[in-house]
Amino acid sequence: MLFSHAIENRRLSLSAIHIGDNVTIGATAVVMSGVTICDDAIVSAGAVVTKGSRIGKGEVWGGVPAKLLKRGSEV
């Protein structure tokens, strides 16, 4: 699920989600507003990527909230 909006201090905030090439987003993962996912990255199934996170090229992220599991050179 991709959520490009959030309610902040009683206001609706819209922020684009940027998804690079060859990105894998697992089933039931949630990506919040303002997230950037660079090329060749993986978001594991069920992960929750919090607002404004940046997932680098080839990185693997997972968990709730999502965190870096492997860097691109380790994949």
ROLUMDREN-609216 format. One record per residue (C-alpha): residue number from 0; residue in one letter; x, y, z. Coordinates in pm, 1 decimal, padded with zeros to 6 digits, always signed. Layout:
<atoms>
+-----+------+----------+----------+----------+
|  nr | rest |       xx |       yy |       zz |
+-----+------+----------+----------+----------+
| NUM |    a |        X |        Y |        Z |
...
+-----+------+----------+----------+----------+
</atoms>
This chain:
<atoms>
+-----+------+----------+----------+----------+
|  nr | rest |       xx |       yy |       zz |
+-----+------+----------+----------+----------+
|   0 |    m | +00000.0 | +00000.0 | +00000.0 |
|   1 |    l | +00125.8 | +00346.2 | -00087.1 |
|   2 |    f | +00010.9 | +00643.1 | +00122.0 |
|   3 |    s | +00120.5 | +00977.4 | -00024.9 |
|   4 |    h | -00077.0 | +01168.7 | +00236.9 |
|   5 |    a | -00073.8 | +01213.0 | +00612.8 |
|   6 |    i | -00264.8 | +01416.1 | +00869.6 |
|   7 |    e | -00026.7 | +01645.3 | +01057.0 |
|   8 |    n | -00147.3 | +01892.9 | +01317.2 |
|   9 |    r | -00502.6 | +01882.3 | +01178.2 |
|  10 |    r | -00376.7 | +01948.8 | +00823.3 |
|  11 |    l | -00361.4 | +01720.9 | +00523.3 |
|  12 |    s | -00002.3 | +01682.8 | +00407.0 |
|  13 |    l | +00077.7 | +01545.7 | +00060.0 |
|  14 |    s | +00426.3 | +01422.5 | -00031.3 |
|  15 |    a | +00528.2 | +01223.6 | -00337.2 |
|  16 |    i | +00666.4 | +00871.2 | -00310.0 |
|  17 |    h | +00963.1 | +00812.3 | -00543.4 |
|  18 |    i | +01023.9 | +00454.5 | -00657.6 |
|  19 |    g | +01326.6 | +00372.7 | -00873.3 |
|  20 |    d | +01378.8 | +00102.7 | -01132.9 |
|  21 |    n | +01381.2 | -00269.5 | -01053.7 |
|  22 |    v | +01240.2 | -00217.0 | -00702.2 |
|  23 |    t | +01060.5 | -00499.2 | -00520.6 |
|  24 |    i | +00794.8 | -00412.8 | -00263.4 |
|  25 |    g | +00668.6 | -00722.1 | -00080.7 |
|  26 |    a | +00307.9 | -00815.9 | -00020.2 |
|  27 |    t | +00122.1 | -00612.1 | +00244.6 |
|  28 |    a | +00412.5 | -00366.0 | +00280.5 |
|  29 |    v | +00314.4 | -00006.6 | +00361.1 |
|  30 |    v | +00506.6 | +00290.5 | +00218.5 |
|  31 |    m | +00424.4 | +00628.8 | +00373.4 |
|  32 |    s | +00448.1 | +00978.5 | +00221.9 |
|  33 |    g | +00777.1 | +01136.2 | +00122.4 |
|  34 |    v | +00962.8 | +00804.0 | +00091.6 |
|  35 |    t | +01233.8 | +00755.5 | -00171.8 |
|  36 |    i | +01321.4 | +00402.4 | -00279.6 |
|  37 |    c | +01625.9 | +00394.0 | -00507.5 |
|  38 |    d | +01698.3 | +00146.5 | -00788.9 |
|  39 |    d | +01733.4 | -00226.7 | -00716.6 |
|  40 |    a | +01606.6 | -00193.0 | -00356.9 |
|  41 |    i | +01384.5 | -00443.3 | -00176.7 |
|  42 |    v | +01115.5 | -00373.7 | +00084.1 |
|  43 |    s | +01024.2 | -00697.9 | +00257.8 |
|  44 |    a | +00669.6 | -00828.7 | +00290.7 |
|  45 |    g | +00474.8 | -00668.6 | +00574.7 |
|  46 |    a | +00727.1 | -00386.5 | +00627.8 |
|  47 |    v | +00614.2 | -00035.4 | +00722.0 |
|  48 |    v | +00839.7 | +00230.6 | +00568.2 |
|  49 |    t | +00787.2 | +00548.6 | +00770.0 |
|  50 |    k | +00740.2 | +00897.9 | +00633.6 |
|  51 |    g | +01044.4 | +01058.7 | +00471.4 |
|  52 |    s | +01265.2 | +00747.4 | +00473.8 |
|  53 |    r | +01528.2 | +00703.7 | +00202.2 |
|  54 |    i | +01612.3 | +00351.1 | +00090.0 |
|  55 |    g | +01941.9 | +00350.5 | -00098.8 |
|  56 |    k | +02037.2 | +00167.5 | -00417.2 |
|  57 |    g | +02026.5 | -00208.8 | -00369.2 |
|  58 |    e | +01938.3 | -00191.5 | +00001.5 |
|  59 |    v | +01702.5 | -00438.1 | +00169.6 |
|  60 |    w | +01464.1 | -00299.7 | +00432.9 |
|  61 |    g | +01213.7 | -00477.8 | +00653.6 |
|  62 |    g | +01031.2 | -00468.2 | +00984.7 |
|  63 |    v | +00782.2 | -00245.8 | +01165.6 |
|  64 |    p | +00897.8 | +00021.4 | +01143.4 |
|  65 |    a | +01120.9 | -00072.3 | +00850.2 |
|  66 |    k | +01496.7 | -00049.2 | +00896.7 |
|  67 |    l | +01803.0 | -00134.3 | +00691.6 |
|  68 |    l | +01870.6 | -00509.4 | +00686.0 |
|  69 |    k | +02140.7 | -00523.9 | +00414.7 |
|  70 |    r | +02336.9 | -00265.9 | +00217.8 |
|  71 |    g | +02353.4 | -00284.5 | -00159.8 |
|  72 |    s | +02705.7 | -00429.8 | -00162.4 |
|  73 |    e | +02596.8 | -00713.0 | +00071.8 |
|  74 |    v | +02304.9 | -00828.0 | -00146.5 |
+-----+------+----------+----------+----------+
</atoms>
